[in-house]
Amino acid sequence: MYIEKVPNRNSRPTILLREGHREGKKVVKKTLLNLTHWDLELVDAFDRILKGAKAVSAGDLFSVKSSFPHGHVEVILGTMDRLSLPRLISCKPCRQRNLILAMIAERIIAPCSKLATTRLWHTTTLAQELEVEDGDVDELYDALDWLLARQTRIENKLAKIHLNEEGPVLYDVSSSYYYGAGCPLSKSAIPWPTSSTTVPPPAGTRVVCEPRSGSLRSAAS
């Protein structure tokens, strides 16, 4: 048996399952089945079987060694790209930018400490997608220092995108409690009056935002 494709001028070829035998010097063909309505992939597979190939399932050919969740990672990274977040952080791709993006994404997926972040992002495709598989906790803190040095540059980019001259700006004041004397915000903030002797006074923080996009800057007042 064999498969023969008979060309048609204005339509797909007729696909026939045939067998042939000789009667003297003449080859006699007999059509067994019309396969024209079959999918071409199925016809090709059937043709290979007729030619002696073995039919095996995908499960027989492949075995799954490991599988990492990817869908939510793709959604988060895709949203970052649509928001131009990578270019907002740094116009040029670099290791520090990838680490910052990975920390932001992991914060959305599973908020945790920096040490846990370097462990958890190996349970998805996040570290592979951003090429930070070998990142450690010290490198994450170095990347945060790098990001802090770029704060003014990033704020200026946001201002150019979202603020315009004589446009409305929303302004509010928030407050936070700071313990100890090592936090720079607690040193520059203005303590608010309080009658408590056990709880430290809250420090005021300015929050500046634009109606359409949300917070642009926060700083100690």
Residue pairs with C-beta under 8 A, 6 or more apart in sequence:
1 17
1 18
1 19
1 32
1 50
2 17
2 18
2 19
2 20
2 50
3 15
3 16
3 17
3 18
3 35
3 43
3 46
3 47
3 50
4 15
4 16
4 18
4 29
5 13
5 14
5 15
5 16
6 13
6 14
6 15
6 16
7 13
8 14
12 36
13 36
14 34
14 36
15 34
15 35
15 36
15 38
15 43
16 31
16 32
16 33
16 34
16 35
16 36
17 31
17 32
17 33
17 34
17 35
18 29
18 30
18 31
18 32
19 29
19 30
19 32
20 27
20 28
20 29
20 30
21 27
21 28
22 28
35 43
35 46
38 46
45 55
49 55
68 123
68 124
68 125
68 128
69 123
69 124
69 125
70 124
70 125
72 109
72 124
73 105
73 109
73 124
73 125
73 126
73 129
76 105
76 108
76 109
77 101
77 105
77 129
77 130
80 86
80 101
80 104
80 105
85 101
85 104
86 93
86 97
86 101
88 154
88 157
88 158
89 97
89 100
89 101
89 147
89 150
89 154
90 96
90 97
90 150
95 132
95 143
96 142
96 143
96 146
96 147
98 130
98 131
98 132
99 130
99 132
99 135
99 139
99 140
99 143
100 143
100 144
100 146
100 147
101 130
102 117
102 121
102 126
102 127
102 130
102 132
102 135
103 114
103 117
103 140
103 143
103 144
105 121
105 126
105 130
106 112
106 117
106 120
106 121
106 126
107 117
109 120
109 124
109 126
110 120
112 120
114 137
114 140
114 141
115 137
117 137
117 140
118 135
118 136
118 137
118 140
121 127
121 132
122 133
127 133
127 135
155 216
155 217
158 213
158 216
158 217
159 216
161 213
162 210
162 212
162 213
162 216
163 169
163 210
163 216
167 210
168 210
168 211
169 208
169 209
169 210
170 208
170 209
170 210
170 211
171 206
171 207
171 208
171 209
172 206
172 207
172 209
173 204
173 205
173 206
173 207
173 221
174 204
174 205
174 207
174 218
175 192
175 202
175 203
175 204
175 205
176 185
176 202
176 203
176 205
177 199
177 200
177 201
177 202
177 203
178 185
178 186
178 189
178 200
178 203
179 200
180 186
181 187
185 203
185 205
185 220
186 203
188 220
189 203
189 204
189 205
189 220
189 221
190 203
190 204
190 220
190 221
191 201
191 202
191 203
192 201
192 202
192 203
192 204
193 201
194 201
194 202
203 220
204 220
204 221
205 218
205 219
205 220
205 221
206 217
206 218
206 219
206 220
206 221
207 215
207 217
207 218
208 215
208 216
208 217
208 218
209 215
209 216
210 216
